[in-house]
Amino acid sequence: MERMTRLRAIRLKYGISLVELERHSRVSNQYLSALELGNVSRTANNEEVLGCAIDEIIRSRKSSLLGLEQMIRQYRGHLLETVEVEKGEL
């Protein structure tokens, strides 16, 4: 059994990269890594910042999944048709 912070376990379980967490927390991925490894002191501020970042990731993913769900409903039965896609669309 491996010991790790709860944040790291959650991040790995749900496929949250350090880069994604960095984007939502505005904390460098190097500092995030140090926090996860226990090389930086745990503070109430760090807990708050990271909790809010995870909340933002959840909101972002919910929105993205809702869009996916709508698109799948719209194109069900036509998923393998060829389409033209603008570079910025993906």
N, C-alpha and C positions, 0 to 999 in steps of 0.2 A: 504494500500500500504506500502511495506517495503522499507526502504532506505538501500542501500548497494553500495559498489564500483562497478564500471563498470566491473572491472576484475572479481569480484565474480559472477556478473550476467552472464557474458559470460561463465565463468567456469562451473557454474551450468547448463546453457542452453545446453552446448555442452558436458557435462559429463566429464569434465577434473577434475581429483582428485587433491588434494593438493600434493599427492605423485608423480603424473605424472608431475605436475608443478615444484616440487622440483627437480626431476631428470633432467629436461631440463633447469632449471635456476641456479642450484647449490646453491639455497637459502633454508634454512631449512623450513619445513612446519610450524613450530611454528612461524617463522618470517613472512612467507607468510600470515598466519592467522592473525597475528597482523596488517600487512599492510591492509588486507581486512577489518578488523574491525575498521581501522582508529586509532589504538593505536600506530602507528609509523608514523613519518613524511613522507610525500610524497616527494620524491626527483627525480631530473632528472635522476640520475643513476638508481634508482629503476624502474622508468618507462621504461628506455632503456633495462635493464636486463629482465624485465618481457615481454616486447614487443618482444624481441629476443627469449625468451623461448616459447612464443605462436607461433611465426613463426616456430620454430623447431618442435613443436607439430603438426602443420598443415602439414609440410613436412613429418613427420613420419606417420601420419594418411593417407595422400594421398598415400604414398608408400604401406602401409598395405592394403588399399582399392583396389589399383591396383592389388595386389597379390590375394586378395579375388575374384575380378572380373575375373581374368584369371582362377583361380581354379574352379569357378562356371561354366564358359564357358566349361572348360575341362570335368567336371563331371556332367553336366546337364543331368537329366534322370537316373543318377546312384548315387544320393545323399544318398539313404537309403541302399546301399550295405554295407556289413561288410568288413572292412579292418583292417590290422595290422598296428599299429602306434608305432614307437619308442618313448620312454619317452621324448627325447629331441626335438622331432618334434613339439610338441604343445606349 
